[in-house]
Structures are given as C-alpha cells and as structure tokens.
Amino acid sequence: MDIGSVKVSETSILKVRHPLNGSETDITIELYGADTKHYRSAVNSLAKSRSKNKSSATMEEIEDAALTLLADCTASWNNIEENKKQLPFSKENAKRIYSELPWLRKQVDSFIGDDINFLDEQPSV
C-alpha cells in the first residue's frame, strides 16, 4: 500500500438518519473532521477561553463547550426544517438544534470522531 494514496478531507457529508427507524433522511450536514486544522483551531479557542477562568468547570460549562465545538465544526447543512420552514445555517442555529435534539447531536459527534468519514484513497499514477 502506498501510504501517500490516502488523503484526509477537510470536510465530509453526514447523511442524517431518522431517530426512530434509522432510515436515511434528506438532511445532510457538512462537518469538519477531528484531524483537521479547523477542528484543532476550535479546540484551541475553547481551551484559551477556558484557561481565563481558572476555577473548575460546571457541568453546564462543559456541556456548552461541547455544543460550541460541534457547532464550530459544522460547515453547512441542507434540508433542515423547523416549523415547516427551512432553517438557515448559522453557528447559533447549529448549537441550538444540537442542544435541543440529542439524537442529532449524537450522530454529528459520532461522525466527526470517526476518521473513516474523512479519508479518501487517491488513485495511483
């Protein structure tokens, strides 16, 4: 195997599954992977803001940091509706829906953490 043939993609597309039956929905979310500069930058930003507050973190602060990281690692989405209207993509909307919908948050978190979702094999020349 030529190890140079495997490349890491910055982003990849999660095809969201229905929380009750596991079927694929029309919702897609473009996410940055855990091995990307973007992810590391988001983690570093959280660490810097956390280091300013030297006291121990509360559960609410830990939860907020986790949601912020997932929102920061969301690049875009398609077909997310709320109240029968398309929900525009924003970091604020991402953080809110990940907070309100644990089933979606779990899918996003799991996808970001699975390296295989961000690896592509390039053809040999």
C-alpha positions in Angstrom: 0.0 0.0 0.0 1.2 3.5 -0.9 0.5 5.4 2.3 0.6 8.6 0.2 -2.5 7.4 -1.6 -4.8 8.1 1.5 -5.7 11.7 1.9 -7.6 13.4 4.7 -10.5 15.6 3.6 -11.2 18.8 5.5 -15.0 18.2 5.4 -17.4 15.3 4.8 -21.1 15.0 4.5 -23.2 13.3 7.2 -26.5 11.9 5.8 -28.7 12.2 8.8 -30.7 9.1 9.9 -34.2 9.2 11.3 -34.0 8.7 15.1 -36.9 6.2 15.3 -36.3 3.9 12.4 -32.7 4.6 11.2 -33.7 5.3 7.7 -31.7 7.9 5.8 -33.4 11.3 5.6 -32.9 14.1 3.1 -30.9 16.1 5.7 -27.2 16.5 5.1 -24.7 18.2 7.3 -21.2 19.2 6.1 -18.8 18.7 9.0 -15.1 19.3 9.7 -13.2 16.2 10.9 -11.3 15.8 14.2 -8.0 15.6 12.3 -8.3 18.9 10.6 -6.8 22.3 11.3 -10.3 23.7 11.7 -11.1 21.3 14.5 -7.8 21.9 16.3 -8.3 25.6 16.0 -11.8 25.3 17.5 -10.5 23.2 20.4 -7.7 25.7 21.0 -10.1 28.6 21.1 -12.2 26.8 23.7 -9.1 26.0 25.7 -7.9 29.6 25.7 -11.3 30.9 26.8 -11.4 28.2 29.5 -7.9 29.0 30.8 -9.0 32.6 31.5 -11.4 31.1 34.1 -9.2 29.1 36.4 -12.0 27.7 38.5 -13.3 24.2 37.9 -15.9 23.9 35.2 -19.5 23.3 35.9 -21.4 20.6 34.1 -23.3 23.4 32.2 -20.0 24.9 31.1 -18.7 21.5 29.9 -22.0 20.9 28.0 -21.8 24.4 26.5 -18.2 23.9 25.4 -19.1 20.5 23.7 -22.0 22.1 21.9 -19.8 25.1 20.8 -17.2 22.7 19.4 -19.9 20.7 17.4 -21.3 24.0 16.1 -17.9 25.3 15.1 -17.2 22.0 13.2 -20.4 22.4 11.2 -19.7 23.9 7.8 -23.2 23.9 6.3 -26.4 21.9 6.0 -29.3 21.2 3.7 -33.0 20.4 4.2 -33.3 21.1 7.9 -36.8 22.4 8.5 -38.3 23.9 11.6 -41.9 24.8 11.9 -42.3 23.9 8.2 -39.7 26.4 7.1 -36.1 25.9 6.0 -33.8 26.6 9.0 -30.9 28.8 7.7 -27.5 27.6 8.6 -25.6 29.5 11.3 -23.4 28.5 14.2 -26.1 29.7 16.6 -28.7 27.6 15.0 -26.4 24.6 14.9 -25.6 24.9 18.6 -29.3 25.3 19.5 -30.5 22.3 17.5 -27.7 20.1 18.8 -28.7 21.1 22.3 -32.4 20.5 21.7 -32.1 17.3 19.7 -29.8 14.8 21.4 -30.3 12.2 18.7 -28.9 14.6 16.1 -26.1 15.7 18.3 -25.0 12.1 18.8 -25.0 11.5 15.0 -22.9 14.6 14.4 -20.5 13.8 17.3 -20.0 10.2 16.2 -19.5 11.2 12.6 -16.8 13.8 13.4 -15.0 11.3 15.6 -14.8 8.5 13.0 -11.7 9.0 10.9 -13.0 6.8 8.1 -15.6 9.5 7.2 -12.8 11.9 6.2 -10.4 9.6 4.4 -10.2 9.2 0.6 -8.0 6.9 -1.4 -6.4 8.6 -4.3 -5.7 6.5 -7.4 -2.1 5.6 -8.1 -0.5 7.3 -11.0 
